[in-house]
Amino acid sequence: MKRSGQFFKDVYEVAKLIPKGRATSYGAIAAYLGSKGSARMVGWAMNNAHAISNVPAHRVVNRNGLLTGKQHFGNGNQMQELLESEGIKVKDNQIQNFDKVFWNPTVELL
C-alpha cells in the first residue's frame, strides 16, 4: 500500500473531480485507487481535507449516503448546507436518492 501521505494526495485528486450536485462514498474512492479495503483511510483523508480549500470533502459520504463526516465541518449543519446548495436533498443526515446522485469514479473516470 502507498504511504499515507501519497494516498491522501491521491484521494484529494479524485475528490476534486466530483462534479457539483453529485456525491460519492469513501469506499468508491478507495476502490478506484486500488485499495478497496481502505474506505476508512479515505475518511481520514477527508477529515484532513478541510485545510485544503479546493477539496470538496462535503461530497464524500458513507456507502449509504450518511453524512458521517459532518462533525469535521465548521458547524453541525455545514456539510448538509453545502450539499443542499448544490441541489442534493438531505434528510436526517442522509442524502436522499443517493443512487441518483452517486458518482462512481471507477465508472466516470474511464
Secondary structure as GFF3:
##gff-version 3
##sequence-region A 1 110
A	DSSP	alpha_helix	4	15	.	.	.	ID=ss1
A	DSSP	beta_strand	24	25	.	.	.	ID=ss2
A	DSSP	alpha_helix	26	32	.	.	.	ID=ss3
A	DSSP	alpha_helix	39	48	.	.	.	ID=ss4
A	DSSP	three_ten_helix	49	51	.	.	.	ID=ss5
A	DSSP	three_ten_helix	57	59	.	.	.	ID=ss6
A	DSSP	beta_strand	60	61	.	.	.	ID=ss7
A	DSSP	three_ten_helix	70	72	.	.	.	ID=ss8
A	DSSP	alpha_helix	78	85	.	.	.	ID=ss9
A	DSSP	beta_strand	90	91	.	.	.	ID=ss10
A	DSSP	beta_strand	94	95	.	.	.	ID=ss11
A	DSSP	alpha_helix	98	101	.	.	.	ID=ss12
A	DSSP	alpha_helix	105	108	.	.	.	ID=ss13
###
